[in-house]
Amino acid sequence: MSMLSVGYKNLSQALYIGKAQIIINQIKFAISSKYELYVADAVPEELTEVDLVMLEYNGDDEAALANIHQLLTVAKGVDLFVVLVKKDADFMLAASHLGVRGFVDAEKDIEHLLSVIHMQDRRRDGKTGMISCFFSLKGGVGRTALATNIASNIDAMASNHAVLLDLNVPLGDTSLYLDMDENRMYTVTDFIHNFTRFDDKLIYKSLNQHPSGLYVLPLPAEIAELDSLNGHMIKNILEVLRKYFDHIVIDCADNFSDVILSCLDQADNIVLVSETSLSSLRATNKGLQVIRRLGYNEAAIKLIMNRYHAGSDTYLNQIIEALQVPTVFYVNNDFMLFNESLKNAVLINAFSKESVVNQQLVRIAQDLHLDEDKSFVFKTEKQVRPVIKSQKERSFQGWWQALRAKRLGGKD
C-alpha cells in the first residue's frame, strides 16, 4: 500500500483499490478536504483505521465480486463504494446484494465525490432530498439571483438531481433569471394536478430542465391559477419532490404566509438573505425573531450578507454579530457581474467561473448541500470584522441606531 497524500491532522482515512492513475488523482483531489487517500493494487489482508474504501470495477465481474466479499470480511463496518469504470446492471445488482454501500460513476461523479457519498448515505439512512429555503422579509436584496445561481452549483454537485422551486408568490422571476419562457413551462399548478401520476420516468420528463441540467418548477404566468395554492398543497409537492431529487432549492416570497411556513417547516436550511441597507438589516432582524419564536432549529438558520464590500462600517459588522446567526456567508458587491450575466442570459458559474463572487457562491452551495455543521464564517482576506471591545455587548437595536445615526445623521 502506498500513501498518496501528505498526512493532515483530523482527516479520515480512505483506501482506493485499483490501478487507474487518472482516476486516483481525481479522487485524491475531490476528497482532500475530508480524507487522506491511500492506494493499493489488491485487497490487503487486514484493514485498520480506514473509514472509506473504494474499489475500481473494469468489467471483470468474478474478480470484483470476490474482492467485495473479501473487503466486507476484513473491513466490517467500513463504507464500501464501487467506482464504475464500466457499467453493468447485473454486476451492480449482485454487488448490492453483497452489501456494497453505493456506486460512483467514474465519468460523471468523481468531481463531486463527497456530495455523491453524502447523498447515498442519506438515502441508506431513509432520508430523502434536502430542502434549502431562501427567504427575506424585504424585496430587492438579490434573493432570487442568489437562489438561482446557488441552485445551479448545487445541481452540479448533485449530478443534475436538484430542482429550483419558485414560490415567490405571486410574481416569481426564476424563469427570467434562467432565460426560460414562462408561458411554455410546466408550473407548480400543473404539478399539483398530476400528483398521483408521477413515477421515476414521468417526473423528469414533465419538469423543465435548464441547459445547465438544473430542473425548474416555476409559478404559473396567470395569477388566477394561484388560488388553489396553500400550505397543505406545498407540503405534498415537497414530499413528492424529495423522493426524486437530492436537493430542492426554494425561492420564497417575502412573507410568513401558510405557503412559506409550510416550506420552512420542512427545510434543512433556512437561508436568510440580507444586504447592507438599514431597512434590509431591520427586516432581517424581524424575520429572525419570528423564525426563532416559531421554534425552528437554530443550526438550520444561515445568513447571506449580499452586496458586502471590504471596509464596511464597523457598526455594520457589529450588527451582523448581534444577529447571532452561527453561519454567515458574504457575497461581494459586484453589481456589474450580476447584471451582465443576467443580460447575457448566462449563470455566473458559466459567465465568470473564476470570479470571487462565483467562488463564494460555490462555497455556499457546498455548505448547504453537504449538510455539515461547520459553524464558521466565509469571508475574503480583506473582509476583516473589527470588534469595539468596550461596546461588544451592545444589542442589535443599539448597533442599528448607531449605524442609522452615522448614515442619516439621526434623521428619518
C-alpha positions in Angstrom: 0.0 0.0 0.0 1.4 3.4 -1.0 0.4 6.7 0.6 -0.7 9.3 -2.0 -1.1 12.4 0.1 0.7 14.2 2.8 -0.8 13.5 6.2 -3.1 16.1 7.8 -4.4 16.1 11.3 -8.1 15.3 11.7 -8.6 13.8 8.3 -10.3 10.4 7.9 -8.6 7.6 6.1 -9.7 6.4 2.7 -8.4 3.4 0.6 -8.6 3.1 -3.2 -8.1 -0.4 -4.7 -7.3 -0.1 -8.4 -4.7 0.9 -10.9 -6.2 3.8 -13.0 -3.9 6.6 -12.1 -6.0 9.3 -13.6 -9.0 8.3 -11.5 -6.7 8.0 -8.4 -5.5 11.6 -8.9 -9.0 12.9 -9.5 -10.3 11.1 -6.3 -7.4 12.4 -4.3 -8.2 15.9 -5.2 -12.0 15.5 -4.8 -11.9 14.2 -1.2 -8.8 16.0 0.0 -10.8 18.3 2.4 -12.1 15.3 4.4 -10.0 12.2 3.6 -6.3 11.2 3.4 -6.1 8.8 0.4 -4.1 5.6 0.2 -4.0 3.3 -2.8 -3.4 -0.5 -3.2 -3.4 -2.8 -6.1 -5.1 -5.6 -4.3 -7.2 -6.2 -1.2 -4.9 -6.1 1.9 -5.0 -8.9 4.4 -6.2 -6.6 7.1 -7.6 -3.0 7.4 -7.4 -0.8 10.4 -8.4 2.8 10.9 -9.9 3.1 7.5 -13.2 4.9 7.2 -13.9 4.6 3.4 -13.0 2.0 0.8 -13.4 2.4 -3.0 -13.0 -0.5 -5.3 -12.3 0.0 -9.0 -14.5 -2.0 -11.4 -13.4 -2.5 -15.1 -15.8 -5.2 -16.2 -14.4 -8.3 -14.5 -17.4 -9.4 -12.5 -15.8 -12.5 -10.9 -12.7 -10.7 -9.6 -14.7 -7.7 -8.5 -17.3 -9.7 -6.6 -14.5 -11.8 -4.9 -12.8 -8.6 -3.9 -16.0 -7.2 -2.5 -16.7 -10.3 -0.5 -13.1 -10.2 0.9 -13.3 -6.5 1.7 -16.6 -6.9 3.6 -15.0 -9.6 5.6 -11.7 -7.8 6.6 -13.3 -4.4 6.9 -16.5 -4.9 8.7 -18.5 -1.7 9.3 -16.4 0.3 6.7 -18.2 2.0 3.9 -17.5 0.4 0.6 -18.2 2.1 -2.7 -17.5 0.7 -6.2 -16.0 3.1 -8.8 -17.6 2.1 -12.1 -15.1 2.5 -15.0 -17.6 0.3 -16.9 -21.3 -0.1 -16.1 -23.1 -3.4 -15.9 -26.5 -3.6 -14.3 -26.2 -7.3 -13.4 -22.9 -6.7 -11.6 -24.4 -3.7 -9.7 -27.3 -5.8 -8.6 -25.0 -8.6 -7.4 -22.7 -6.2 -5.6 -25.6 -4.5 -3.9 -26.8 -7.9 -2.6 -23.3 -8.5 -1.1 -23.6 -5.2 0.8 -21.9 -2.5 -1.2 -22.8 0.9 0.1 -23.1 2.6 -3.3 -21.7 3.2 -6.7 -19.6 6.0 -8.2 -19.7 6.8 -12.0 -16.0 7.3 -12.9 -17.0 9.6 -15.8 -19.6 11.8 -14.0 -19.4 11.6 -10.3 -15.7 11.9 -9.2 -15.5 15.7 -9.3 -18.3 15.9 -6.6 -17.5 12.6 -4.9 -18.1 13.8 -1.3 -21.5 15.0 -2.3 -22.3 11.7 -4.0 -21.2 9.7 -1.0 -23.2 12.1 1.3 -26.4 11.8 -0.6 -26.2 8.0 -0.9 -25.7 7.9 2.9 -28.9 9.9 3.3 -30.8 7.5 1.1 -29.5 4.5 3.0 -30.5 6.1 6.3 -34.0 6.6 5.0 -33.5 10.4 4.5 -34.9 12.0 1.3 -33.8 15.0 -0.6 -32.7 18.1 1.2 -34.6 21.4 1.2 -33.0 24.9 1.3 -35.3 27.9 1.6 -34.1 31.3 0.5 -36.0 33.9 2.5 -36.1 37.6 3.2 -38.8 39.9 4.6 -37.7 42.6 2.2 -37.6 42.5 -1.6 -34.8 43.9 -3.7 -32.0 42.2 -1.7 -30.9 39.8 -4.5 -32.6 36.7 -3.1 -33.7 35.3 -6.5 -30.4 35.9 -8.1 -28.6 34.1 -5.3 -31.1 31.2 -5.1 -30.9 30.7 -8.9 -27.1 30.7 -9.1 -26.5 28.7 -5.9 -29.1 26.1 -7.1 -27.1 25.7 -10.3 -24.0 25.0 -8.3 -25.8 22.5 -6.1 -27.2 20.8 -9.2 -23.6 20.3 -10.5 -22.7 18.6 -7.1 -25.9 16.5 -7.2 -25.3 15.2 -10.7 -28.3 17.1 -12.1 -30.6 15.9 -9.4 -31.5 19.3 -8.0 -34.7 21.3 -8.6 -35.4 25.1 -8.2 -38.9 25.7 -6.9 -40.3 29.2 -7.3 -42.7 30.2 -4.6 -42.1 34.0 -4.7 -45.8 34.4 -5.0 -47.3 36.0 -7.0 -44.7 37.1 -9.4 -41.7 34.8 -9.3 -38.7 35.6 -11.5 -36.7 32.4 -11.7 -37.7 31.8 -15.3 -36.4 35.3 -16.1 -33.0 34.7 -14.5 -32.7 31.4 -16.3 -33.9 32.8 -19.6 -36.7 30.3 -19.9 -40.1 31.1 -21.5 -42.6 31.0 -18.6 -45.6 30.6 -21.0 -44.3 27.2 -22.1 -43.2 25.9 -18.8 -44.6 23.1 -16.6 -45.7 25.0 -13.5 -46.4 24.4 -9.8 -50.2 24.2 -10.6 -49.6 21.7 -13.3 -47.6 19.7 -10.8 -50.5 19.7 -8.3 -52.9 18.4 -10.9 -50.6 15.4 -11.6 -49.7 14.3 -8.0 -50.9 10.7 -8.4 -49.3 10.1 -11.9 -45.6 10.7 -11.2 -43.1 7.9 -11.3 -39.3 7.8 -12.0 -39.8 8.5 -15.7 -42.7 10.9 -15.9 -41.4 13.4 -13.3 -38.1 14.0 -15.2 -39.9 14.3 -18.5 -42.5 16.7 -17.1 -40.4 19.2 -15.3 -38.5 21.9 -17.2 -34.7 21.5 -17.3 -32.3 24.3 -17.9 -29.4 23.7 -20.3 -27.1 23.6 -17.2 -29.0 20.5 -16.0 -31.0 22.2 -13.2 -34.7 21.3 -13.1 -37.1 24.2 -12.5 -40.7 24.3 -11.2 -41.9 27.9 -11.7 -45.1 29.8 -10.8 -47.8 30.0 -13.5 -48.0 33.0 -15.7 -51.6 33.5 -14.8 -52.1 34.8 -11.2 -55.6 33.4 -11.1 -54.1 29.9 -11.1 -52.6 30.5 -7.7 -55.9 30.4 -5.9 -55.5 26.7 -5.1 -52.0 27.1 -3.7 -51.9 26.7 0.1 -49.7 25.2 2.8 -51.1 21.7 2.5 -50.5 21.6 -1.2 -46.9 22.8 -0.8 -46.3 20.1 1.8 -47.5 17.5 -0.7 -45.4 19.0 -3.5 -42.2 18.9 -1.3 -42.9 15.3 -0.3 -43.1 14.2 -3.9 -40.0 16.2 -5.0 -37.9 14.8 -2.1 -38.5 11.3 -3.5 -36.9 12.1 -6.8 -34.4 14.9 -6.2 -31.3 15.2 -3.9 -31.9 18.9 -3.2 -34.8 21.3 -3.6 -33.9 25.0 -3.5 -36.9 27.3 -2.9 -37.1 30.9 -3.7 -39.6 32.0 -1.1 -41.9 35.1 -1.0 -41.1 37.9 1.5 -43.9 37.0 4.0 -44.9 34.4 6.6 -48.0 33.0 4.7 -49.1 29.4 5.2 -47.3 28.6 1.9 -44.0 29.9 3.2 -44.4 28.4 6.7 -45.0 25.0 5.1 -41.6 25.4 3.3 -39.8 26.4 6.5 -41.4 23.5 8.4 -39.6 21.1 6.1 -36.4 23.0 5.5 -33.0 21.6 6.2 -31.5 25.1 5.6 -33.3 28.4 6.2 -31.2 30.8 4.3 -31.9 34.4 5.2 -30.8 36.9 2.6 -29.9 40.5 3.6 -27.9 43.4 2.2 -26.3 46.3 3.9 -29.1 48.9 3.9 -30.7 49.9 7.1 -34.1 48.7 6.0 -32.8 45.3 5.0 -30.9 44.8 8.2 -34.0 45.7 10.2 -36.2 43.4 8.2 -33.6 40.6 8.7 -33.7 41.0 12.4 -37.5 40.9 12.5 -37.5 37.8 10.3 -35.1 36.1 12.6 -37.2 37.0 15.6 -40.3 35.3 14.1 -38.3 32.3 12.9 -36.8 31.8 16.4 -40.2 32.3 18.0 -41.7 29.6 15.8 -39.1 27.2 17.2 -37.1 26.3 14.1 -33.8 24.6 14.6 -31.1 27.2 15.2 -28.5 25.1 13.3 -30.6 25.3 10.2 -30.5 29.1 10.1 -27.9 30.6 7.8 -27.4 34.2 6.7 -26.1 35.5 3.4 -24.9 39.1 3.6 -25.2 40.1 0.0 -23.6 43.1 -1.7 -21.0 43.3 1.0 -17.7 45.1 0.5 -14.4 45.3 2.3 -14.0 48.3 4.6 -17.7 48.4 5.5 -18.7 50.4 8.6 -17.6 49.0 11.9 -21.2 49.4 13.1 -22.4 47.2 10.2 -20.1 44.4 11.2 -21.3 44.7 14.8 -24.9 44.5 13.6 -24.1 41.3 11.8 -22.5 39.9 15.0 -25.6 41.0 17.1 -27.9 38.9 14.9 -26.2 35.8 16.4 -26.5 33.6 13.4 -23.8 30.9 13.7 -23.2 30.6 9.9 -22.8 33.8 7.9 -21.8 34.0 4.3 -20.6 37.1 2.4 -21.2 37.8 -1.3 -19.2 40.7 -2.7 -20.9 43.8 -4.0 -20.4 43.2 -7.8 -23.5 44.7 -9.5 -21.8 44.7 -12.9 -21.2 40.9 -12.8 -24.8 40.0 -11.8 -26.2 42.5 -14.3 -24.1 41.3 -17.2 -24.7 37.7 -16.5 -28.5 38.4 -16.4 -28.3 40.5 -19.6 -26.4 37.7 -21.4 -28.8 35.1 -20.0 -25.9 33.1 -18.6 -25.5 31.9 -15.0 -22.5 33.3 -13.1 -20.7 29.9 -12.9 -20.6 29.9 -16.7 -20.3 33.6 -17.3 -17.3 34.2 -14.9 -16.2 30.9 -13.3 -13.0 32.3 -11.8 -14.6 35.4 -10.2 -14.5 35.9 -6.5 -18.3 36.0 -6.4 -18.7 32.7 -8.1 -16.2 31.1 -5.7 -18.3 32.5 -2.8 -21.5 31.0 -4.4 -19.8 27.6 -4.8 -18.7 27.6 -1.2 -22.2 28.4 -0.1 -23.6 25.6 -2.3 -21.1 23.2 -0.8 -22.2 24.1 2.8 -25.9 23.8 2.0 -25.6 20.5 0.1 -23.2 18.6 2.2 -25.3 19.3 5.3 -22.3 19.7 7.6 -22.4 21.8 10.8 -19.3 24.0 10.1 -20.3 26.9 12.3 -17.8 29.2 10.6 -17.8 32.3 8.5 -16.7 32.6 4.9 -15.0 35.9 4.0 -12.3 37.2 1.7 -9.0 38.1 3.2 -9.9 41.8 3.2 -13.2 41.3 5.0 -12.0 41.8 8.5 -14.7 42.3 11.1 -13.3 44.6 13.8 -14.8 44.5 17.3 -15.0 47.6 19.6 -14.4 45.8 22.9 -15.9 48.5 25.1 -19.2 48.2 23.2 -19.1 44.5 22.3 -22.3 43.6 24.2 -24.5 46.2 22.5 -27.8 44.8 21.2 -28.8 44.7 17.6 -31.1 47.7 18.1 -28.3 49.7 19.7 -25.9 49.0 16.8 -28.6 49.6 14.3 -29.4 53.0 15.8 -25.7 53.8 15.8 -25.4 53.0 12.1 -28.6 54.9 11.4 -27.2 58.0 13.1 -23.9 57.7 11.2 -25.6 57.3 7.8 -28.6 59.6 8.2 -27.5 62.0 10.9 -30.3 60.7 13.1 -33.0 61.9 10.7 -35.7 59.8 9.2 
